[in-house]
Amino acid sequence: MLKVTNMNVYYGNIYAVKDVSFHVDEGEVVTLIGANGAGKSTILKTISGLLRSKTGSISFAGEEIGNVASHAIVKRGMAQVPEGRRVFLQMSVQENLEMGHYTQQGATMTERMEGVYERFPRLLERRKQVAGTLSGGEQQMLAMGRALMSRPRLLMLDEPSMGLAPLLVEQIFEIIGELNRAGTTILLVEQNANMALKVANRGYVLETGRIITTDSASALLEDDTVRKAYLGG
Amino acid sequence: MKRFTLSMPVRYIINTVLIITLLLVGNQIMGSGILGRAQTAIIIQVGFFIILAVSLNMVTGYLGQLPLGHAGFMAVGAYAGALFWRAAVLPGMASVVGGLIVAGVAAAITGVIIGIPALRLRGDYLAIITLGFGEIIRVVLNNLDTITYGARGLRNIPRYSSFMLVYICVIVACGAIHMIMKSRHGRAILSIRENEIAAESCGINTTYYKVLTFAVSAFFAGVAGALFAGNIGILVPANFDFMTSINILMIVVLGGLGSMMGSVIAASVLTSLPLVLQPLNEYRMIIFSLMLIVVMIFKPSGLMGNYDFSMSRIIEKVVNRLRTGKTAGKLKSGK
C-alpha cells in the first residue's frame, strides 16, 4: 500500500535520512523503531509531504505522492497523528473531530463521529470540553479520533506513547491493535520498541538515518542486537 | 424542560430588523442637526475605523498572524477608489459602488502579491516584512507623481462618504467576515491559528487559507480606504504612514483578538476619545496611553476577550430565565 524507495532527506547540508526503503502492505501494522535522532519522525514528515526527499519515490496505493502537497495527501486516504498530539487546544473535543472530517465530502460526519465515540467513550463524556483541559492520554485519543474521522486507509502514528503513563500507553496500543483488526493499515513510529513490536507485524530498526535491520516483529523482539540497543538487554 | 432556542430564519429576521432600525435612526440623528460638525465627522470616522479593525482582526485575531502594514492596503484602496471616482466613468450610484469595489479589489490583489511571500514567515518576521511593504506602498504613492500627485495631494475627490454609505459598508464588512468565520472556511482559518501542523495534517491547505484571509482582510481595508478618501476629499500618502497601521492594530488588541464586537467597541472608543478629551488639551495623549496600559494590565485579552455579541442569544437567555422562574414559582405554590 505504501512503498518508499531510496528516501534521502537533508536539513540544509546535514542528512537526516539516508537511502531508506521500506514498504507497508495492506492490513499490516509496521513499526519504525530507533533511538532519538534516528530519523523516524523525519521519515513520517517526508511521507506526509511536510519535507521532501531528494531522491527516490514514495508511492501510496500505486500512485506517486513524492511531490503532492501535504493537504492533498490527506484527501487520498492517508491520515497522520502528529508527534506531540497537536490537538486544537482552544477548540472543544467535538470541534476537533469536526476538523478531522474537513477533507470529506457529504453527510458522513455524525456517523463517523459516533464511530469515534464508540471507540473512545472518554471523548464522548468530554464532548463539549475544551481540548486544552484534557489529560495527555485523552489528548492522544482525541488526536487519533481526529485522524480517524477521515476514515484513512493508512494511519500514521508518530510516537503515540510519548509522555504518557505506562497504563495509558498499554491502553493506546490496545486501541492500535483494535483499529488494525478493524481494517486500518498502520505505520507506527515509536521509541518504545517493546510495545511497538508487540502490536506490529513487521518492524524496521533505524540508526542515524539508515535502516540497519528489518524482520518480523516477533523475530526482532528476540534479536540480540535489537534487545541490547532498545529493549534493555 | 427543553431549552428555548430561536430558529435560524428568526435569528436572521431579528438581526435584519435591528440593523435597519439602527441605520434609519442613525441617519435621522445625523440629518437632524442635533450633533455638531465635529461629532458628525467623528461618527463617520468611527465607521471606517470599524471596517479597518474588523478586517485586521481577521488576520490578527482569527488567523493568528501579526501584520503591520494594514495602512498600506488602506492606501491602495483609497487611491484606487478616488481615481475611479474622479474619472467618473459610471453614472451616479453605480460609480459610488463601482469605486468601492475597485478599491477593494485593488487592495486584495496587493494583499495576495504581498501575502504569498510574506506569509511564509511567522511572528516577528512577518511583522517586519509587512511593515516594509506598507512603507513601500506609501513611498511608491509619493513618487507616482503623474497619477497620484504625490505629496501635493490628490484633490477634488467626490465626497460620497455619507453616514448611510459608510455604515452600510460597515454592516457588509462585519456581516461578510462573520459569515466567513462561521463557515467551513472559518474553521479552517481558526485551526491554523490553533496549530498549523495539526491543521495541515487534517488536510487543510494552510498556504491557501492564509493568503485568502490576507486578501479578504486587504479587500475590506481597501474599501475603508475609499470611504476615507470620499470623506476628506483629498489624499496625501502621509495619511497612511506606519502610525496608522499601529493605531488599527491597537484597536484590535484593545478590543480583544478574535472578537468582532471588541473591534467595533474599541474602534468607537479610541476614535472618539481624542474628541471627548479635547478640553484636557496636552494631557489627553497621557490619558489615552494610560488607558491602554490599564486595559492591558487588567484585561490582557482585550476588552471583550474573544466574546462575541449575539442579540438572539440574549433573547434566548432572557426567555429561558423567565420560563425557569415561572416553573420555580409553580413548584412553590404547589407546595
Boltz contact constraints between the chains, C-beta under 6 A:
constraints:
  - contact:
      token1: [A, 70]
      token2: [B, 200]
      max_distance: 6.0
  - contact:
      token1: [A, 71]
      token2: [B, 203]
      max_distance: 6.0
  - contact:
      token1: [A, 71]
      token2: [B, 204]
      max_distance: 6.0
  - contact:
      token1: [A, 71]
      token2: [B, 205]
      max_distance: 6.0
  - contact:
      token1: [A, 74]
      token2: [B, 203]
      max_distance: 6.0
  - contact:
      token1: [A, 75]
      token2: [B, 203]
      max_distance: 6.0
  - contact:
      token1: [A, 80]
      token2: [B, 201]
      max_distance: 6.0
  - contact:
      token1: [A, 82]
      token2: [B, 197]
      max_distance: 6.0
  - contact:
      token1: [A, 82]
      token2: [B, 201]
      max_distance: 6.0
  - contact:
      token1: [A, 86]
      token2: [B, 195]
      max_distance: 6.0
  - contact:
      token1: [A, 86]
      token2: [B, 197]
      max_distance: 6.0
  - contact:
      token1: [A, 86]
      token2: [B, 198]
      max_distance: 6.0
  - contact:
      token1: [A, 88]
      token2: [B, 191]
      max_distance: 6.0
  - contact:
      token1: [A, 88]
      token2: [B, 194]
      max_distance: 6.0
  - contact:
      token1: [A, 88]
      token2: [B, 195]
      max_distance: 6.0
  - contact:
      token1: [A, 90]
      token2: [B, 194]
      max_distance: 6.0
  - contact:
      token1: [A, 99]
      token2: [B, 191]
      max_distance: 6.0
  - contact:
      token1: [A, 99]
      token2: [B, 202]
      max_distance: 6.0
  - contact:
      token1: [A, 100]
      token2: [B, 202]
      max_distance: 6.0
  - contact:
      token1: [A, 102]
      token2: [B, 202]
      max_distance: 6.0
  - contact:
      token1: [A, 102]
      token2: [B, 203]
      max_distance: 6.0
  - contact:
      token1: [A, 102]
      token2: [B, 204]
      max_distance: 6.0
  - contact:
      token1: [A, 103]
      token2: [B, 203]
      max_distance: 6.0
